[in-house]
Amino acid sequence: MKTGEERLKDAVLEVRGITKRFGAFRAVDGVDLDIAEGEIHALIGPNGAGKTTCFNLLTGNLSLTAGEIRLRGEVISGLPMDAIARRGLVRSYQISSIFPDFTVLENLRFALQRKRRGNFDFWRSERHLHTLDGRALELLEQLGLAEWAGTRAGDLPYGRKRALEIATTLALDPQVLLLDEPTSGMGREDIGRVADLIRKIARGRTVIMVEHNLPVVEGLCDNVTVLARGQVIARGTYSEVSADARVVEAYLGTAHA
Amino acid sequence: MSGPDATTMDKPAVSAAASRPAQFLGFTPARAIFFLLFAAFVVVAPALLYPIFLMKVYCFIIFACAYNLLLGYTGLMSFGHAAFFGMGAYLCGYAATRWGLPFELAVLTGTGTAALLGLLFGWIAIRRTGLYFAMITLALAQMVYFVALQAPFTGGENGIQSVPRGSVLGIVDLSSNTALYWTVSIVVLAVLALYNRIVHSPFGRVLRAIRNNPERAMSLGYDVDRFKIAAFTLSAALSGFAASLKTVVFGIATLTDVSTVVSTEVVLINLVGGIGTIFGPVVGSFVILSLEHFLAPYGPWVLLLQGLVFMLFVLVFRQGIVGELQKRLRVGL
């Protein structure tokens, strides 16, 4: 495998033997990952391979049974989710996770608000936060949401909710961005737009994504890790792994059926 | 670049302006109207109703605001707010009678005690969510009730009686009901403005986000537990403040203040008024306390009626009176 010395040097994220057991079931079983600075990395595999569980372990949504995760050399495994997010590793969810009662603009403003001081100031008017609107609108513009700014987020159509969630994730300007099935449930047109967007936002940061849509992976990702039954069965470029006999076998009767 | 930017800036700016019009004391126009109507009522009310009853309502409005901050805006259901109310009342009464502290410091003592208790209870209870959170607050409040029953400083069944009213800053003598009424009136109006401000502050925004989607707030890097504890402490402090004021008004702090009745009453007030609304506590307090006041001659029948009111609102008007009103008028109250 080509994950040797040279790649380790500029690894943003080093994952060693992470394992998650639910009772006797090993959802994730000793997975190693090395994610290089600036790459777009896909995590693929048939249903139930442990991709989303893997994500949840990286972000601290789930606690590890075993293993270690380092972000730029610093151990982050065991930290709570919010502390990991503050260190620059931020995720989006498979099922759009937004603040439904807020407007689209308020969703963005809330994400931007976090890096400001004075979030415990209960005596101050919220109008102080309107200085964040410039940046918020820029992001909405980037995601084609500008015209929805005043809409209640819960009333957005599905595809727009996804876009909104990615926008709020981007608002934190994360070093490492984890996207959990960014194109799931989308029409062809939206998929093209989101793929373009991911390419655009990946500049200057590292992206790890779980994705079922293989053409999207092929067009977008520098490296691919294939999981099956909680273990890594192949890694490399898309063309390398798609030629791998074990990958073909794992996918037969599932994705390609 | 400037062309498309300018046009896209326009649209949201318009909608943002529409949702954020001019303000009065931090109130939106619709809320400002409601606020001024209430202020006008406060001015004419003593000519129509018994001032002591009105002051009791005003104290409960403050208490209900404190509770709504937690239930309506943070999404935390506490069944133990009697602990903060009761201890606030006792410590204010004790400070005024035994230590001879003036009005302001006695009220501050009651408020501070409740805040500390809130910090401790919040720290314990936020380890669980939903029903378990509520059960922990209930259990802690029951323990406080037991302490109040046994500890000598509360006066047991007698409570702390003859709490002196004192004066405001040594200038306004509160021994007359009129002076006391206007003092409490100004305080309740100020607290309403403060409550509205808290909800619409950067802090309040975080609380509302936590109620909306706690997991996402956390994944955006907010330390949700710390915000919950802060909200709980603030709510407890305001509850203690309400109780201190009540103690000064009635000159008495008793076991009733620290009993489960108080915990459930504040839930009922907000349910009837409107959970997650600014003026729900005002309307709810008037409705519930009027029921008690005017039906008092019929004794235990009040409880039966309260139970019916409770069921009516849970089954039919879950948004509460103000909640229903703002749905009809399509404006936030």
Interface residues (C-beta under 8 A of the other chain):
Chain A: T59 N61 P80 M81 D82 A83 A85 R86 V90 R91 Y93 S97 I98 F99 P100 D101 F102 T103 L105 E106 F110 A111 Q113 R114 R116 G118 N119 F120 D121 F122 W123 R124 S125 E126 R127 H128 L129 H130 D133 L137 L140 E141 A146 E147 A149 G150 T168 L172
Chain B: D5 T8 M9 K11 P12 A13 V14 S15 A16 A18 S19 R20 G26 L194 R197 I198 H200 S201 P202 F203 G204 R205 V206 R208 A209 N212 N213 E215 R216 M218 S219 L220 G221 Y222 D223 V224 F227 A230 L234
